[in-house]
Amino acid sequence: MIAYCGLNCSKCEAYLATRENNDRKREETARKWSKMYGADIKADQINCGGCKSNGAKFFHCDMCEIRRCSSAKGLENCAACESYICDTLAGFIKLAPEAGLALEKLRSL
């Protein structure tokens, strides 16, 4: 499942912990992401059914500008956007280059 931004939700630690309903994985992910992003992320915040699901979202993903924009435009992902690559997406790709690679691949199809 490819998110609007190009990340693969099926490889996301929050998505996997939620799908497996695995509290140990939630705790590990919260610790890892807290350190990685300099934030105080709690295990109970590690719940996500995927970017495009109607269910639970990781709190950051629920506020994601990229998700809101693509969804409002009715796009499958940013690769289909006439404004590709916008400033918001460019900033995100700097943090997650794998997302940019996935979007480029989608654009070439």
Sequence and secondary structure as in RCSB ss.txt:
>XXXX:A:sequence
MIAYCGLNCSKCEAYLATRENNDRKREETARKWSKMYGADIKADQINCGGCKSNGAKFFHCDMCEIRRCSSAKGL
ENCAACESYICDTLAGFIKLAPEAGLALEKLRSL
>XXXX:A:secstr
 B TTS BGGG HHHHHHHHT HHHHHHHHHHHHHHHTS   GGG   S TT SS   HHHHT HHHHHHHHHT 
SSGGG TT S HHHHHHHHH HHHHHHHHHHHH 
